[in-house]
Amino acid sequence: MSFAGATEWFVETIEGILRSEARARSKAAVRVGPSPIYWRPQEAGVAWENERIPLSLMCPSLGVKDGDSLWTELDFPGLIQASLRLSETSGKTPGIQVTGLRGISLEVAHPSQWPERGVLLEPTLKLGALDLSAIGPDYVMKTPHLTAVLRRQGGVIRELFVSDKVVAKEHDLYGDQEFFKPHWSGRIAASNDVESGIRIWKADDGLHLSFEGQLRGFGRFELRRPPLWYRTEYVFTDKPAFKQKWAFRSEKGFKDQTAFLAAVVQLPEADRFRFNLPKVPNLREVMEDVVGEGGVRRGQTSGGPAPERIEFLKEGKPLFSLSGLKVPEGARPNVFVHGHQFFMALLDGKGSAMDEGRWYEFEAEWQMGGQR
């Protein structure tokens, strides 16, 4: 949908309202080209993308003003996953183009003034007992039993609250050691990805939030080449638990490298952990040890069977657990605790390998307290 001669535009997003005057751009200004800083194509004319900043969850709409006359307002039906984009077109006069509308049933209005009814709305989705808000650099999911603060960058968990206690924090997906170490930083990580995409949708099993992007170093020019992709998806309900899937994919296969690639989370409250292992001959069914004493890895599975249930405790009482753990087929992950950190490593040291283009996916359910 094109709007030649447009003078203004707005988009109501989950993070607030974007509004701007339309600007004329030369063809050179909208040229697509590679960048040593960003992994996404750099298109200067793109003003907004639904994948980067999703539409408002309560009032999803956008509008374009045609010269000095009426606005054209597009109102969308609920949560939209489509790859919508609003771009400023090239030419001597300003123009706006909205793409990605195919297959979407929407309502079109032509108000004479900018519809300001969205200015005072909080960027929040209320879905039964669930409350999702965009606050600064975070997406905050509140349920009757927990609050999960997710970083906009990478979708990793900044803090997980149960009541007023932070039971987990500084979750990340990262790689280091010789093969993955960037030029200056110590690691490549999802939390460094300022370009991560996000999708939000409702299904029969709950409210889904999915993030995807590339692991990169903290420095401005520390893109990983060839790229190493990540994705993480959460499913929230009104139960005292949520599900998570996370995965890694390399655009180029490799083998016999020295690398570390893992999910990690800090345990600020726990003083002990317990691994409930599968029933395998000559293998202990329960591994238990302390949290918080550094120097050595504790509970290492070292490529053996992954725990069926992982519990973190304080003074003998469970804080939270990970259950129903699924690991990539054929992978031999190393699961362990080191100090106050819990690791689930896909790769750990010499002889590391990944197939080209394959997603290595993990899955677990985070359960609060002693829930099963």
N, C-alpha and C positions, 0 to 999 in steps of 0.2 A: 504494500500500500504506500503510495507516494504522495507527498504534499509539496508541490512546487510553490515557491514564494512564501513558505512558512516563516513565521517571525519568532515563535516561542514553542517550547515543548515542556512536558512534565511526565514523570513516572512515579507512581506510588510504590515504593519498594519496602521490603522487610526492614530495612535499616533507616527508613525515613523517606521524605519526598525529595526527588531530584527535579530541579527546574532551571531552565536556562533560556537565553535568547538563542535563536538559530543563527549560525554563522556560515557565510559562503566560504568554501574551500576549493583550492585549486586541485587539479588531478594529481599533481605531485604530492600534495599534502595527504592524500588518502592512499598512497601507494603501499602495498604490502611488502614487507621485507624482513629478513632475519635480524635478530638482535643478540648481542653478546650478554645482555642483562636479563631479558625475559624469554621464556620458552613459548609463549603464545605469539602468533603473528601480530605485528605492530601495525594496526590500521588506525590512523589518526582520526578518521571520520566517525569511528564508532563511539557513540556517546553513552550507550547503556546496553548490557547484555544480561538476560535473565539468568544465565548460568553463573555469572559472577556475583550479581546482586539480585536475588529473586524478587519477584513482585510481592507486594504486600500480601500477607496471609489473610487479612480481614477485609481489605478493600483493594483488590488487584485491578489497577487501571492505569492507562496512560492517555495523554492527550497532546494534540498539536493545534496551534492557532494559525489560521490562514490569513495572513496579512492583518488588516485592521477589522476583519469580520469575525465570524464565529469560530469557536473551538470545535474540534472533532475529538470526542472522548470515547475510548474503547474500554469497556468494562468486561472483565474476564470472569468465567464461572469457577470460582474457588481456586484450589492449588493448581498451578500451571507448571508442567515440566518442560514444555516446548522450548526450543532454542530461539527465543524471541530476541530481536535486536533492533535498536533505534540508532540510525546513522544520519549524519549530516552529509548531504550529497555534494558533489563538486559542481562548479559552474559559477557564472558571474553573480547570480542571486542565490540567497539561501534556499535550501530545500531539505526536507526530512523524508526518510524512507524507513518504514517498519516492515521487517521481514520475519518469517517463521510463523505466520498466521494460518497457514494451510491446515484445514481440518479442525480448527478451533471455532466453536460456536460462541459468539460474543455479542454484546449489545452495543450499539453505537448511538451516542447522543450528540447534540449540537448546542451546547449552552453558549450564551452570549458572553458570559464572564468565566474566568478561571474557577473551577469548582473547588472552593476552599474547605469543603467539609472534611477533607483528610488531614488538614494541618494539625489538628489537636489530637488525632488518633494516636494511641501508642502502637508501635510496630510489634503487635503481639497477636499470636494465635491462641485462642482458647478452644480446646476440643475436649469436652467433657471435663475430666479431672486434670487434663494436661494443659500446661501454660508455657508457650514458647515465646521468648522475647529476644530481640537483638539489642544488646547493650554495649556500646563502644566496639571493641574488637572481638566480642564474644557473642555466641548464641547460648542462651540460658534456658534449659529445659527443667521445669518444675513439675513434679508429680506429688501425690500425697505422701510418698515415702522417701524421696530423694531429690536433690538438685544437681544436675550435671551442667557444668560450665564448659562449653566447647569453644576452642579457639577458632576464629574465622579462618585462620591460616592452617590448613591441613585437617581441620575438624578433630584434632586431638584434644584430650580432656585436660583442661587447665586445673580444675578442681572438681571433686565429687564429694558432695555433702550428704550426710545422713543426720537428720536433725540439725544441730549446729556444729557438728564435727566434720572436719575434712579427713576422710578416710583414705583418699587417694588423690594424687596431684602430679602435675608435670608429666603426663602421659605423652609419648611420642613414638613415631616410627622413624628409625634412623639407621644409617650405615657408617662404618668407619674402618679402621685398619688400612693396610697398604692399598688395596684395590679401590676402596671407596673414599679415601680421604681427599678432600678438595685441596685447592692450592694453599689457602691460608687458614681456613677454619679447621676445627678438629673433626667435623663430621658433616654428612649431608642428612637433612631431616625434613619431615613433613611440616614441622612448625616454622620452617624458614620459607615456605612456599606462599608468596604473596599473591599468586595467580590461581590458587585452587578453585575449582568449580564446586557448586553445591546444588543438590536437588532435594526437594522436600515434597513428600506425598503421603496420602493416607491410604491404607490397605486394611484388609480384614484383620490382620495380626497386629495393627498398631500404626503409629506415626513414624515414618521413615525419614531420616536425614542421611544423605550420602555425600561424601566429599571425595574428590579425585584430583590428582596433580602429579608433580614431579618432586622427588627428593632433591634438595640443593643445599649448598653451603650458605652460611650467613652473609658472606661478602657479596658485594654488588655484582661481581663478574664470576660468581662461583656456581654456574650451571653445571650439572652433571652431563657429560657427553661420553658415550651414548647415553640417552636418558634412562633413568630408573623411575618407573611410575609407582604410585601407591594409590590405594583407595580404602576408605573406611566407611562403614554404614552402621547406623544405630536404628533400633526399633524400640520405641517407648510405648508403654501402656500404663494403666493405673495400678499395676501390680508392683510389689517391692523388688523389681528386677528390670533389666533391659538387656537386649541382645546386641552383640557387635560382631561384624565381619570385617576383617582387614586383609589386605593382600598386597603383594609386590609383583612387578613385571619389568623385566629388562628388555629394551629394544634390540639388544645384541647379546647373544648367548656367550657364555664364558665357562672355563673350567680350570681347575688347578691354580686358583688364585687364593691370596690371603685376604680374607674379608670377614666383616661382622655385619649382620643385618638383622634387626630385631624390633620388637615392640617392647617398650619399657614404661614402668610407672613407679612413682615414689610412694612409699608407705609411711606417712608421718605419724600414725597412731599405733600401728601393729607392733607387737613385741615378739610374736611367734608366727610361724606358718606351718601348714600341714598339706602335704601332697598325698592324695588318695590315688594310688597307682592301680592299674588293671591287674587282674589275677593272672600272673605269668609265673611258670615254674622258676624257682631259685631267685625270685625277686620279692623284696619286702612290699607288702601291700600298703603300708603307710610310712611316709618319711616326714619327720617333724624336726624343726630346729628353730633357732632364734633369728629375729630380725634386728638389724641395727649394729651388729658387730662386723666391722669391715675387715679387709685383708684377704679373705678367702670367699670363694663361691660356695654356697650351701644348697644342698638338695639337688645338685646337678643330675639331670637325666642323661646327659652326654650321648645323645643320639638314641637312647633306649625308648621304650614306650612312654608317651606323654601322660601326665596325670589325668585321671578322669574328673577329678575335682580338686580345686586348689583353694584352701581356706587361709584367711589372715585373721589373727586373733589378738586380743588385748586382755591380759589378766584372765586368760582361759575362756573368754567369751568371743564369739565370732563377730568381726566387724563387717566383712563381706567375703564373698567367695566367687570363683569362676568355675562354672560347671558345664557339662556337655561339650568339652573342648574337642574341636575337630582341627586336624592339621592337614597340610597339603599331601596328596597321595604320593607316596614314595619318598617324602622328605623325612629327615631325622633331626628334628629341632632339639635344641638344648634349652631346658627350662630350669631356672635357678634364681636364688636370691643372693644379692651382694650388698651388704650394708642395709640401707633402707630402700633399696631398689629391687624390683622384681623384673626379670627378663624372660622373654620368650623369643629365642633366637632361631631364625631360619638358617642362617649361616654363621659359623663360628670358627674362624682361623684358617689354617692351611687346607688346601684341597677343596675350597669352595667352588660351587658351580651353579649356574642357572641356565635353563633352556631359553632360547630366543622367543619372545612374544608370549610366554606362558604366564598366566596369573597364578601365583602361589598363595592360596587363600586359607586363612584361619577363621575359626568361629568359636564363640563362647557366650555364655549368659552370665552377666554380672548379677549376683543375688545379694541383697542387703541382709545383714544380720545372720540369723541361723536358718534362713529360708532354704527350702529344697524343692 
